[in-house]
Amino acid sequence: MTTPRNLFLAAILLGSMIPARAQQPSGATVLPQHLRLRVPPSPQPAEFLLDPAALAWQQVTAQRVALHRTPPLYDTDPPASLEIPFVDVRALRAAGKLFVHLSWSDASADRADLPHPPETPPEQRFHKEQTLAPERFFDAAALMFPKNPPGGVVSPSLQMGDAHGPVTIYYWNAARGAMLMEAAGRGTTHRTGGSFPAQAAYRSGVWQLVLELPELPPATPIAFAIWNGSQLDRDGRKYFSIWHWLE
C-alpha cells in the first residue's frame, strides 16, 4: 500500500480554483457564514466525547463542508467521480481540548487490521518493505491547521503549507489508525512519530470519526480531506476542502 505522504497535494486543481495562500479574515463580519465553524463548550469528559455516537454529538448542529476532487494523479488510475461531495463537521471544546466529529457517506467500508507500521518512516528506511495488500487502499480522513498560532493576514498554502507557514496534520486511516504529521510545502510531509486519540465507527453506509486535538484558538483556519479506498484513493488522490475558520 502506498504510504500516506503528500496528504493535501492538490496543486493542479487548487491552482485554477483558489490562491495558493488564502487571506485570513480580519473579523467575523468579513467571513461568510459557511466558512465559519462554530465550537461551543461542553462539560463532558474526553473519554465520552471520543465516542462518535455519544449523545453530546447528536445535540450539536452539523456544518456541511463541501469537498472537491483532485484530478487524476496516476496514469494507471481511472477517473474518479465525486461520490463524497461533503463532510459534516461538528466541534466542541472540552477539558482543554478541541474535539472534531466528522461524518461522511461511503457505500463501502474499506478497512483492515494490518500489522503496526515500523517506527521508522518509509522515507528513512534502509530496506523497503513490500505491503501485504498491494491491491488494496483504505478509507481515511485528515484535518490540517497552521503549526504556528494565527495572527498574520495570510493563511498557509493549502498545498501542504509552505516555508513561512508550516502545517500540522491529524491523519486517520481505517487500517493504520491515527498518525500525527507535519509539512512545510509540497513534498515535505513527514510523520512525527506521534499519535493522538481518535475513534471511528462505520454504520449503515456512514463513517463517523472523532479526533482529539489541542485547544486551537478562534480564527484558526482548518481544512479537511477524505480518502475513499474503493476509488483507489491514496496520497494526493482524494477529496479536499478549502480553509474554514474556527469561531
Secondary structure, DSSP 8 states (H G I E B T S, - for coil): -----STT--HHHHHHHS-SEEE--SSTTTS-GGGEE---B--S-HHHHTSTT-HHHHTS--EEEE-EE----STTS-----S--EEEEEEEEETTEEEEEEEEE-SS----------SS-GGG-SS----S-TT----EEEEEEESS-S-SSEEEETTT-BTTB-EEEEEEETTTEEEEEEESSTT--EE-S----EEEEEETTEEEEEEEEE---TT-EEEEEEE-GGGT-BTTBSEE---EEE-
